[in-house]
Amino acid sequence: MYHPMFKAHDIRAKRECFAGEGGRRVAVAVAYYMACVLKADSIVLCRDARLGGETLLEEMVNTCSRAGLVVYVDPNPVGSCQFYNACMLHDAPCGVMITASHNPGSYLGMKLVGPDLSPISMESGLASVARAYEEGTPLPSATRAGAVKVIDTLTPYIEYSMALAHVGRGELSGLSIACEFLNGSSATAIMVGLGRAGVACTPLHPVPNGNFPLGEPNPGRKESMEEALTFIRTHQVPLLFAFDGDGDRMDLLVDGAQLTPSFVMYSIIDQLKALNPHEEPLAVLFDPKASPIVFNEIAGKGVQIDIVRNGHSAVKHVMRQSRQPRYLCAAEESAHYFYQLPTDPSKPDSRRLAGENTLFYLLLILKAFKENPKVFNEAQALQQSFYRRREWSITIPDGGQRTALLAQIEALMAGMGATRIEHDGSGHSLGAVLYRRGVDTGTYGLERGWLQLFQRISESEESLLRFEVIAENEAVGLPLVEALLALQGRFTQTT
């Protein structure tokens, strides 16, 4: 077993794990992997505003240069998308972003990428880093001299994002919005970019602060969003965007109500098609928990739809592997958006890398809103047109009882005429089970009485099972929820 800081897709733990010898040890392990296993000659290093991030960044700079790598570093707090952009524009074979994303302020961590922005997860190299950490593998003598180059990641990121969205200076003038940054690290890039586009934006908590005085830098936490919700109630602002600690999550509230990512994609699908006229058909990946009703509407616009396993690494892996058709973009219901980023935004046919750029998506949303604000009202109406029982969890420590319950649920769903789905259209595991009834998996045509059950075993907590139900209406969905709760009644419900 590796140290608990090594997760499936990143390195993350309480801040004290990275202090002193712990920080030096993880820096050596990462540098060893990049220089000696990946055979990289250069690396991009960035950090967000988390406490302890500045010390860990300096440790990484010194260690990586000692390992013979040319280090491109931005010493200032930045968002993860700004970091990804720097990796791409420097054509760096690897990079490390020091962040713990939306986790509480007591956490610190790292996101690692390899060539072409490929995520380094347990399945693609992180296990080697963990092994080097556990074994205390030393850095060998470098065969070349390292160097440290301080870079500006802000200006290139803004210029790239505006060019990619086809938004010129002042083009979005007349729009007035608000942004809640939760004292994370994306405010500078977002606010400067919006200013250049002509958008009047009221920033809430734009100053990076690793103490995170509002609580967890997570827009999904109601307590963290209280001041933003109060602001919406007292000001005439049609759109409010909220970002997490490292700025790769972007929630959207339209007239005070959250518009989930799949319905945001519905609102901007025409913009995406216009930016990519040669992508026939335009192919988009969605979270398995998204509603078939939005799939039905988007498919009606000639767009190919598939579902993909949750998790940044999994989404980007499927996008990287896709050929014909190429999955151009993706959205997770956790408010993360992905895109095939061209290395040259002025040339859509240039080499493309699957990655994240929230400023690009923000500009695209505002462009769509300025051209046709009614499409967002249509999206809200669609989002409210079906029944949803939000995700709930139960805890079952005993493996035999878990297996028995899952068999009972499978029998229940079979009896209701539902189809069991465990893989996406490319044969990749969903990491979950999806039961659907009355949903055509090719065209996403819907029959009367359609329903869907999402069922997942937590990756981080083995005894935890998660469920979510959506259906045509309450008369269809509520009986299913009641039947599930009756089967689960003797177990502890955690949410």
C-alpha positions as CSV (number, residue, x, y, z in Angstrom):
1,M,0.0,0.0,0.0
2,Y,1.2,3.5,-0.9
3,H,1.0,6.5,1.4
4,P,-2.6,7.8,1.5
5,M,-1.6,11.0,-0.2
6,F,-1.4,9.1,-3.5
7,K,-4.9,9.1,-4.9
8,A,-6.3,7.6,-8.1
9,H,-5.7,10.7,-10.1
10,D,-3.5,13.1,-8.1
11,I,-1.5,13.6,-4.9
12,R,-3.5,15.1,-2.1
13,A,-3.4,15.1,1.7
14,K,-3.4,17.3,4.8
15,R,-0.9,20.1,4.5
16,E,1.4,18.7,7.2
17,C,2.2,15.7,5.0
18,F,4.1,18.1,2.7
19,A,6.0,20.0,5.3
20,G,9.7,19.6,5.9
21,E,11.0,16.2,5.0
22,G,7.7,15.2,3.6
23,G,7.8,17.9,1.0
24,R,11.4,17.2,0.1
25,R,10.6,13.5,-0.3
26,V,7.6,14.0,-2.6
27,A,9.6,16.6,-4.6
28,V,12.4,14.1,-5.2
29,A,9.9,11.4,-6.2
30,V,8.2,13.6,-8.7
31,A,11.4,14.9,-10.1
32,Y,12.9,11.4,-10.4
33,Y,9.8,10.2,-12.3
34,M,9.8,13.2,-14.7
35,A,13.6,13.2,-15.4
36,C,14.5,9.5,-15.2
37,V,11.3,7.6,-16.1
38,L,9.5,10.0,-18.4
39,K,12.9,11.3,-19.7
40,A,11.6,14.9,-19.8
41,D,14.0,17.7,-20.4
42,S,11.8,20.5,-19.1
43,I,8.8,21.0,-16.8
44,V,6.2,23.7,-16.0
45,L,5.6,24.4,-12.3
46,C,2.7,26.4,-10.9
47,R,0.7,26.7,-7.7
48,D,-2.6,28.1,-6.5
49,A,-3.1,30.2,-3.3
50,R,-3.1,27.3,-0.8
51,L,-1.1,27.8,2.4
52,G,2.2,25.8,2.1
53,G,2.0,25.9,-1.7
54,E,4.7,28.6,-1.9
55,T,7.1,26.4,0.1
56,L,6.4,23.3,-1.9
57,L,6.8,25.2,-5.2
58,E,10.2,26.4,-4.2
59,E,11.2,22.8,-3.2
60,M,10.0,21.6,-6.6
61,V,11.9,24.3,-8.4
62,N,15.1,23.5,-6.6
63,T,14.7,19.7,-6.9
64,C,13.7,19.7,-10.6
65,S,16.5,22.0,-11.7
66,R,18.9,19.8,-9.7
67,A,17.6,16.8,-11.6
68,G,18.7,18.5,-14.8
69,L,15.3,19.8,-16.0
70,V,14.7,23.3,-17.4
71,V,12.1,24.7,-15.1
72,Y,9.4,27.1,-16.3
73,V,7.8,28.6,-13.2
74,D,5.2,31.2,-12.5
75,P,5.8,32.1,-8.8
76,N,2.3,33.8,-8.4
77,P,-0.9,32.0,-7.5
78,V,-2.7,30.8,-10.7
79,G,-5.6,28.6,-11.7
80,S,-5.2,25.1,-13.0
81,C,-6.4,26.0,-16.5
82,Q,-3.8,28.8,-16.7
83,F,-1.2,26.1,-15.8
84,Y,-2.5,23.7,-18.5
85,N,-2.2,26.5,-21.0
86,A,1.4,27.2,-20.0
87,C,2.2,23.5,-20.5
88,M,0.7,23.5,-24.0
89,L,2.2,26.8,-25.2
90,H,5.7,25.8,-23.9
91,D,5.2,22.4,-25.5
92,A,6.5,21.0,-22.2
93,P,6.8,17.2,-21.8
94,C,5.5,17.4,-18.2
95,G,4.1,19.7,-15.5
96,V,3.1,20.0,-11.9
97,M,0.3,22.1,-10.5
98,I,0.4,22.5,-6.7
99,T,-3.2,22.6,-5.6
100,A,-5.9,20.7,-3.7
101,S,-8.7,22.0,-5.9
102,H,-12.0,22.4,-4.0
103,N,-10.8,20.6,-0.8
104,P,-10.7,22.4,2.6
105,G,-7.9,24.8,3.2
106,S,-6.1,22.3,5.4
107,Y,-5.2,20.3,2.3
108,L,-2.4,20.5,-0.2
109,G,-1.6,18.4,-3.2
110,M,-0.4,18.1,-6.8
111,K,-1.8,17.5,-10.3
112,L,0.7,15.9,-12.6
113,V,0.6,16.0,-16.4
114,G,2.8,14.4,-19.0
115,P,3.3,15.0,-22.8
116,D,0.3,16.6,-24.6
117,L,-1.4,17.4,-21.3
118,S,-1.9,13.7,-20.6
119,P,-3.0,13.3,-16.9
120,I,-0.5,11.2,-14.8
121,S,-2.8,9.0,-12.7
122,M,-2.3,5.7,-11.0
123,E,-2.9,3.9,-14.3
124,S,-0.4,6.1,-16.1
125,G,2.7,6.8,-13.9
126,L,1.5,8.0,-10.5
127,A,2.2,4.5,-9.1
128,S,5.8,4.9,-10.1
129,V,6.0,8.3,-8.3
130,A,4.4,6.7,-5.2
131,R,6.9,3.8,-5.3
132,A,9.8,6.2,-5.5
133,Y,8.4,8.1,-2.6
134,E,7.9,5.0,-0.5
135,E,11.4,3.6,-1.3
136,G,13.1,7.0,-0.9
137,T,14.6,6.7,-4.4
138,P,17.4,9.3,-4.6
139,L,18.0,11.6,-7.6
140,P,20.9,10.3,-9.7
141,S,23.6,12.7,-10.8
142,A,22.1,14.8,-13.6
143,T,23.6,14.3,-17.1
144,R,22.8,17.9,-18.1
145,A,22.6,21.2,-16.3
146,G,19.2,22.4,-15.2
147,A,17.9,25.9,-15.4
148,V,15.1,28.1,-13.9
149,K,13.1,30.4,-16.1
150,V,10.4,32.6,-14.6
151,I,7.4,32.9,-17.1
152,D,4.3,35.0,-17.5
153,T,1.3,32.6,-17.7
154,L,-1.4,35.3,-17.5
155,T,-1.1,37.2,-20.7
156,P,-0.8,34.1,-23.0
157,Y,-3.7,32.4,-21.3
158,I,-6.0,35.4,-21.8
159,E,-4.9,35.9,-25.4
160,Y,-5.3,32.2,-26.2
161,S,-8.7,31.9,-24.6
162,M,-10.2,35.0,-26.4
163,A,-8.8,33.8,-29.7
164,L,-10.2,30.3,-29.2
165,A,-13.7,31.7,-28.4
166,H,-13.5,34.2,-31.3
167,V,-14.1,37.1,-28.9
168,G,-12.4,40.4,-29.7
169,R,-11.7,43.4,-27.5
170,G,-14.9,45.0,-26.4
171,E,-17.1,42.5,-28.2
172,L,-19.1,41.6,-25.2
173,S,-19.7,45.1,-24.0
174,G,-23.2,45.8,-22.6
175,L,-23.2,42.6,-20.4
176,S,-23.2,42.9,-16.7
177,I,-22.5,39.8,-14.5
178,A,-21.0,38.7,-11.2
179,C,-18.3,36.2,-10.3
180,E,-17.8,34.5,-7.0
181,F,-14.1,33.4,-6.7
182,L,-14.2,32.1,-3.1
183,N,-10.7,33.5,-2.5
184,G,-9.3,31.0,-5.0
185,S,-6.7,31.7,-7.7
186,S,-8.6,32.3,-10.9
187,A,-9.8,35.9,-10.3
188,T,-7.0,37.7,-12.0
189,A,-7.2,35.8,-15.3
190,I,-11.0,35.8,-15.4
191,M,-11.4,39.5,-14.5
192,V,-8.7,40.8,-16.9
193,G,-10.1,38.6,-19.7
194,L,-13.7,39.9,-19.0
195,G,-12.4,43.4,-18.9
196,R,-10.8,43.1,-22.3
197,A,-14.0,41.6,-23.7
198,G,-15.9,44.6,-22.4
199,V,-17.9,42.7,-19.8
200,A,-18.9,44.6,-16.6
201,C,-18.2,42.1,-13.8
202,T,-18.7,42.5,-10.1
203,P,-16.1,40.3,-8.4
204,L,-16.9,38.6,-5.1
205,H,-13.9,37.6,-3.0
206,P,-11.3,37.9,-5.8
207,V,-8.2,38.1,-3.5
208,P,-6.4,34.7,-3.3
209,N,-6.4,33.6,0.3
210,G,-5.3,30.2,1.3
211,N,-7.1,30.5,4.6
212,F,-10.4,30.4,2.6
213,P,-12.4,32.5,5.1
214,L,-15.7,31.5,3.5
215,G,-15.1,27.8,4.0
216,E,-14.2,25.2,1.5
217,P,-13.5,26.8,-1.9
218,N,-16.3,24.7,-3.5
219,P,-19.3,26.3,-5.2
220,G,-21.2,23.1,-4.5
221,R,-21.2,23.8,-0.7
222,K,-24.2,26.0,0.2
223,E,-22.4,27.5,3.2
224,S,-19.5,28.7,1.0
225,M,-22.0,30.4,-1.4
226,E,-24.1,32.2,1.2
227,E,-22.7,35.7,0.4
228,A,-23.1,35.0,-3.4
229,L,-26.7,34.0,-3.0
230,T,-27.4,37.1,-0.9
231,F,-25.8,39.2,-3.6
232,I,-28.1,37.7,-6.2
233,R,-31.1,38.4,-4.1
234,T,-30.2,42.1,-3.7
235,H,-28.8,42.9,-7.1
236,Q,-30.1,42.7,-10.7
237,V,-27.6,40.3,-12.1
238,P,-28.8,37.8,-14.8
239,L,-25.7,35.6,-14.6
240,L,-23.4,34.7,-11.7
241,F,-20.4,32.4,-12.2
242,A,-18.7,30.6,-9.2
243,F,-15.3,29.1,-9.3
244,D,-13.5,26.6,-7.0
245,G,-10.1,27.0,-5.4
246,D,-8.0,26.3,-8.5
247,G,-10.6,27.7,-11.0
248,D,-11.2,24.5,-13.1
249,R,-14.8,24.2,-11.8
250,M,-17.3,26.8,-13.0
251,D,-20.9,26.8,-11.7
252,L,-23.5,29.0,-13.5
253,L,-26.5,30.6,-11.8
254,V,-29.1,32.1,-14.2
255,D,-31.5,34.5,-12.5
256,G,-30.4,33.0,-9.2
257,A,-31.0,29.4,-10.1
258,Q,-28.2,26.9,-11.0
259,L,-28.1,25.7,-14.5
260,T,-26.4,22.3,-14.5
261,P,-23.5,21.7,-17.0
262,S,-25.4,19.5,-19.4
263,F,-28.0,22.3,-19.8
264,V,-25.3,24.9,-20.1
265,M,-24.0,22.8,-23.0
266,Y,-27.4,22.9,-24.6
267,S,-27.3,26.7,-24.3
268,I,-23.9,26.9,-26.1
269,I,-24.1,24.0,-28.6
270,D,-24.8,26.3,-31.5
271,Q,-21.7,28.3,-30.6
272,L,-19.6,25.1,-30.4
273,K,-20.9,24.1,-33.8
274,A,-20.1,27.5,-35.3
275,L,-16.5,27.3,-34.0
276,N,-16.1,23.9,-35.5
277,P,-17.8,23.8,-38.8
278,H,-15.7,20.9,-40.1
279,E,-16.5,18.6,-37.2
280,E,-19.2,16.4,-38.7
281,P,-20.8,15.2,-36.6
282,L,-20.0,17.3,-33.6
283,A,-19.4,14.7,-30.9
284,V,-19.8,15.5,-27.2
285,L,-19.3,13.5,-24.0
286,F,-21.5,13.8,-21.0
287,D,-21.7,12.6,-17.4
288,P,-23.7,9.4,-17.0
289,K,-25.9,11.3,-14.4
290,A,-27.0,13.9,-17.0
291,S,-30.7,13.7,-18.0
292,P,-31.7,11.9,-21.2
293,I,-34.0,14.8,-21.9
294,V,-31.1,17.2,-22.6
295,F,-29.5,14.4,-24.7
296,N,-32.7,14.2,-26.7
297,E,-32.7,18.0,-27.4
298,I,-29.0,18.2,-28.3
299,A,-29.1,15.1,-30.5
300,G,-32.0,16.8,-32.3
301,K,-29.4,19.4,-33.5
302,G,-27.4,16.8,-35.3
303,V,-24.9,16.3,-32.4
304,Q,-23.5,12.8,-31.5
305,I,-23.7,12.1,-27.8
306,D,-22.0,9.6,-25.6
307,I,-21.5,9.1,-21.9
308,V,-18.2,8.8,-20.1
309,R,-16.9,7.8,-16.7
310,N,-16.7,10.6,-14.1
311,G,-13.2,11.9,-13.3
312,H,-10.9,14.4,-15.2
313,S,-8.4,11.7,-16.1
314,A,-11.1,9.3,-17.4
315,V,-12.7,12.0,-19.5
316,K,-9.5,13.3,-21.0
317,H,-8.3,9.7,-21.7
318,V,-11.4,8.9,-23.8
319,M,-11.1,12.3,-25.6
320,R,-7.5,11.6,-26.3
321,Q,-8.3,8.1,-27.7
322,S,-11.2,9.2,-29.9
323,R,-10.6,9.4,-33.6
324,Q,-13.7,9.2,-35.8
325,P,-15.7,10.9,-34.7
326,R,-13.5,12.9,-32.4
327,Y,-15.1,13.9,-29.1
328,L,-14.7,17.6,-29.3
329,C,-15.9,18.5,-25.8
330,A,-17.2,17.1,-22.6
331,A,-19.0,18.2,-19.5
332,E,-19.3,16.7,-16.0
333,E,-22.2,17.5,-13.8
334,S,-19.7,18.6,-11.2
335,A,-19.3,21.7,-13.4
336,H,-16.0,20.8,-15.1
337,Y,-15.8,21.4,-18.9
338,F,-13.3,19.9,-21.3
339,Y,-12.3,20.7,-24.9
340,Q,-10.0,19.6,-27.7
341,L,-7.6,22.6,-27.4
342,P,-5.8,23.5,-30.6
343,T,-2.2,24.2,-30.1
344,D,-2.7,27.3,-32.4
345,P,-6.2,28.8,-31.8
346,S,-6.0,30.6,-35.2
347,K,-5.8,27.2,-36.9
348,P,-8.6,24.8,-35.9
349,D,-6.9,22.1,-37.8
350,S,-3.7,22.3,-35.7
351,R,-2.8,19.6,-33.3
352,R,-5.4,19.3,-30.5
353,L,-5.0,18.3,-26.9
354,A,-7.8,17.3,-24.6
355,G,-7.8,19.7,-21.7
356,E,-9.6,22.4,-19.6
357,N,-10.0,26.1,-20.1
358,T,-12.8,27.7,-18.0
359,L,-12.1,31.2,-19.4
360,F,-12.8,29.9,-22.9
361,Y,-16.1,28.4,-21.8
362,L,-17.0,31.5,-19.8
363,L,-16.5,33.7,-22.9
364,L,-18.5,31.3,-25.0
365,I,-21.4,31.3,-22.6
366,L,-21.4,35.1,-22.5
367,K,-21.2,35.2,-26.3
368,A,-24.3,32.9,-26.5
369,F,-26.1,34.9,-23.8
370,K,-25.5,38.2,-25.7
371,E,-26.8,36.8,-29.0
372,N,-29.8,34.9,-27.6
373,P,-30.5,35.2,-23.9
374,K,-33.8,33.3,-24.4
375,V,-31.9,30.0,-25.0
376,F,-30.9,30.0,-21.3
377,N,-34.5,30.4,-20.3
378,E,-35.3,27.4,-22.6
379,A,-32.5,25.5,-20.8
380,Q,-34.0,26.3,-17.4
381,A,-37.4,25.2,-18.5
382,L,-36.0,21.9,-19.8
383,Q,-34.1,21.4,-16.6
384,Q,-37.3,21.8,-14.6
385,S,-39.4,19.6,-16.9
386,F,-38.6,16.2,-15.3
387,Y,-38.3,14.5,-11.9
388,R,-35.0,14.2,-10.2
389,R,-34.1,12.7,-6.8
390,R,-30.7,14.1,-6.1
391,E,-27.8,11.7,-5.2
392,W,-28.0,10.0,-1.9
393,S,-25.6,7.5,-0.3
394,I,-25.9,4.5,2.0
395,T,-23.1,2.7,4.0
396,I,-22.8,-1.1,3.9
397,P,-19.6,-2.3,5.5
398,D,-20.4,-6.0,4.9
399,G,-19.4,-7.1,1.4
400,G,-21.9,-9.9,1.3
401,Q,-24.8,-7.5,2.2
402,R,-23.6,-5.1,-0.5
403,T,-23.7,-7.9,-3.1
404,A,-27.1,-9.0,-2.0
405,L,-28.6,-5.5,-2.1
406,L,-27.1,-4.9,-5.6
407,A,-28.7,-8.1,-6.8
408,Q,-32.0,-7.1,-5.4
409,I,-31.8,-3.7,-7.2
410,E,-30.8,-5.4,-10.5
411,A,-33.9,-7.7,-10.2
412,L,-36.1,-4.6,-9.4
413,M,-34.9,-2.8,-12.5
414,A,-35.2,-5.8,-14.7
415,G,-38.8,-6.2,-13.5
416,M,-39.4,-2.6,-14.5
417,G,-38.1,-3.2,-18.0
418,A,-34.8,-1.3,-17.6
419,T,-31.6,-2.0,-19.5
420,R,-28.3,-2.3,-17.5
421,I,-25.4,-0.2,-19.0
422,E,-21.9,-0.5,-17.7
423,H,-19.7,0.8,-20.6
424,D,-19.6,3.8,-22.8
425,G,-19.9,3.6,-26.6
426,S,-16.2,2.9,-26.9
427,G,-16.3,0.0,-24.5
428,H,-14.7,1.9,-21.6
429,S,-16.1,1.1,-18.1
430,L,-18.4,3.8,-16.7
431,G,-17.2,2.9,-13.2
432,A,-20.9,2.7,-12.3
433,V,-24.1,1.1,-13.4
434,L,-26.7,2.9,-15.3
435,Y,-30.3,1.5,-15.6
436,R,-32.5,3.0,-18.3
437,R,-36.0,2.4,-19.4
438,G,-37.6,4.1,-22.4
439,V,-34.4,5.7,-23.6
440,D,-33.1,5.0,-27.1
441,T,-29.3,4.7,-26.7
442,G,-28.7,5.7,-30.3
443,T,-31.0,8.7,-31.0
444,Y,-31.9,9.4,-27.3
445,G,-35.6,9.3,-28.3
446,L,-37.8,9.1,-25.2
447,E,-40.8,6.9,-24.6
448,R,-43.6,7.7,-22.1
449,G,-42.6,6.6,-18.7
450,W,-38.9,6.9,-19.3
451,L,-36.6,6.7,-16.2
452,Q,-32.9,6.3,-15.3
453,L,-31.1,5.1,-12.2
454,F,-27.4,5.9,-11.6
455,Q,-25.7,3.6,-9.2
456,R,-22.1,3.8,-8.1
457,I,-19.7,2.3,-5.5
458,S,-17.5,5.1,-4.1
459,E,-13.9,4.8,-5.1
460,S,-12.7,6.6,-1.9
461,E,-15.0,4.8,0.6
462,E,-15.4,1.1,-0.2
463,S,-18.6,0.7,1.9
464,L,-20.4,3.6,0.3
465,L,-23.0,3.2,-2.4
466,R,-24.4,6.2,-4.3
467,F,-27.7,6.5,-6.2
468,E,-29.6,9.1,-8.2
469,V,-32.9,8.8,-10.0
470,I,-34.4,10.9,-12.8
471,A,-37.6,10.2,-14.7
472,E,-40.2,11.7,-17.0
473,N,-42.2,13.0,-14.0
474,E,-42.8,12.4,-10.3
475,A,-45.5,9.8,-11.0
476,V,-42.8,7.7,-12.7
477,G,-39.8,8.4,-10.6
478,L,-41.1,8.5,-7.0
479,P,-42.3,4.9,-6.9
480,L,-38.8,3.8,-8.0
481,V,-37.2,6.0,-5.3
482,E,-39.6,4.5,-2.7
483,A,-38.8,1.0,-3.8
484,L,-35.1,1.6,-3.6
485,L,-35.4,3.2,-0.1
486,A,-37.4,0.2,1.1
487,L,-34.7,-2.2,0.0
488,Q,-32.0,0.0,1.6
489,G,-34.0,0.7,4.8
490,R,-31.8,-1.3,7.2
491,F,-28.6,0.4,6.1
492,T,-27.3,3.8,7.1
493,Q,-28.2,6.6,4.7
494,T,-25.4,9.2,4.8
495,T,-26.9,12.0,2.7
